[in-house]
Every structure is written in structure tokens, then in C-alpha cells.
């Protein structure tokens, strides 16, 4: 731990913080007595010491209050020599107030729109066959309603809808509609979201989920019969007749056992297994 020479901050001091994508701001209030002589560097990783706190208004309209003295002298902050006067500080605070008011109004409008959509869905005739609840996320209500939706959307197709664990449902079936068609019907019950930038999973409660239930995870899997695979093989050998004129037609068993991965399709950069797999995936059973 080493000491460092630090110049005290004044009202109007401009600074930059690298957090949240980087943003610049202005100190508009100081609380307590600054003690820059007590600030110590912790191996270049952080700082300790100080006793004052600072209120900062950022150029994007956000505000951070009571920031410790050691924090703004830390590695995530840069303090500039530039100092704003009272008029510029007042303008920055007025803009921050406007931003806050706009956010409050937007949140109120969003809340009102949410409530209006909930009211509409509760009376909507297209969803009259579903059971209404209070936004349960354990999967039981959602599973019951997924079954009802699938039964109405794809009559005659037998679906297995299982609650796999808390807030997770698995849907499986043989032939019939494609995975894309089923997912289009049941996706409204999936509230799980993943932010890859923050590596963070979250749950978004839509108006639909607040009434008919939802789950974090919803998976779909279609099993393909030998008959559907046979159709896929026929389609591939029709669509690529010129490329496959010298290639023996495989049996369904060859596809099942993955023997066609090593069979190249002349003139294109694909193997026979991949082409049949794609064709089968897109076929309606």
C-alpha cells in the first residue's frame, strides 16, 4: 500500500468513469471534509482512505450521489483539470431532471399498456380455451395451457408435455408439424431471457404469462419416423439429382447410424447426412 499526491476535488470538477460503457460527469456537491493525504493506493488495484463524499451529474442525465472520496480517485475514474461554472452545472442538473421525468413518464405508460393488454387477453375469445391464473412460474399452469394450445393448433397430433424441473417444460412429438411451427405456437409461454454480454439469465413476465403462466426454459424436440426420413431421402435425391446421379440411394438405417456423414455430395460442400437431416427437419409429417 503506497501513498500518492492527490489534488482535492472542487464543485464543477469534470471527471470520467469507465463503468457502463464510459461516461463523463461533473461534481455538483461535496459532503464532508476532503482528506486527500489519507488516500492510499492498494497495489494499483484500488484506493482506500478519504472522508468526503461527492454528488456527480453525468452528461447522459444520470446522477450518482455520495460517491466516496477513495472511489473517485480509484482506477476506474479519471479527474480532469476542467472545472464547470455554476450555469453549466445548473444546466446539467436541469437536463438530469428532464431525463428522470421522461423515464418516469415512460415507465407509467408502459405499466398502463401492460394493464390494458392483460385486460384484453382475459376477455380475448382466441384464448378462452386456456386456464387463467396469477402468473405462476413453476410450470404447472403453463404446462396445462401448452397442452391446450397444441391440441387446438395441431389436432390429431400426440404431444408429450412434461414439467422437467422447476420452471422448465419439455415438448416432444413424432412427425407432424415442424419444430419451427410448434415453437411459434408455444413461445409465448417462455419468459426466460439470456444476456450474453453480461452472462446473465433473467425472466420477463409478459401480459400473456401473467395470466396463462410461463417458464424460464421451454424445449422442443420432434422425433422423425422412418417414413418421414424416407421422404427426406427422396426429396434430397430429387433436388440434387444431378449431383447424386452416381451415388447409391441409402437406406433409412444408414441415416440412423450416421453412416452418411462420410458421403460427400459432388460439386457442393455438403455431406449426404446433412442434406437429409435438413430436409427432414423442414418436412411436415
C-alpha positions, 0 to 999 in steps of 0.5 A: 500500500503506497501513498500518492499526491492527490489534488482535492476535488472542487464543485464543477470538477469534470471527471470520467468513469469507465463503468457502463460503457464510459461516461463523463460527469461533473461534481455538483456537491461535496459532503464532508471534509476532503482528506486527500493525504489519507488516500492510499493506493492498494497495489494499483488495484484500488484506493482506500482512505478519504472522508468526503463524499461527492454528488456527480451529474453525468452528461447522459442525465444520470446522477450518482450521489455520495460517491466516496472520496477513495472511489473517485480517485480509484482506477476506474475514474479519471479527474480532469483539470476542467472545472464547470461554472455554476450555469453549466452545472445548473444546466446539467442538473436541469437536463438530469431532471428532464431525463428522470421525468421522461423515464418516469413518464415512460415507465407509467405508460408502459405499466398502463399498456401492460394493464390494458393488454392483460385486460384484453387477453382475459376477455380475448375469445382466441384464448378462452380455451386456456386456464387463467391464473396469477402468473405462476412460474413453476410450470404447472399452469403453463404446462396445462395451457401448452397442452391446450394450445397444441391440441387446438393448433395441431389436432390429431397430433400426440404431444408429450408435455412434461414439467422437467424441473422447476420452471422448465417444460419439455415438448416432444412429438413424432412427425407432424408439424415442424419444430419451427411451427410448434415453437411459434405456437408455444413461445409465448409461454417462455419468459426466460431471457439470456444476456450474453454480454453480461452472462446473465439469465433473467425472466420477463413476465409478459401480459400473456404469462401473467395470466396463462403462466410461463417458464424460464426454459421451454424445449422442443424436440420432434422425433422423425419416423422412418417414413418421414426420413424416407421422404427426406431421402427422396426429396434430397435425391430429387433436388440434387439429382444431378449431383447424386446421379452416381451415388447409391440411394441409402437406406433409412438405417444408414441415416440412423447410424450416421453412416452418411456423414462420410458421403460427400455430395459432388460439386457442393460442400455438403455431406449426404447426412446433412442434406437429409437431416435438413430436409427432414427437419423442414418436412411436415409429417 
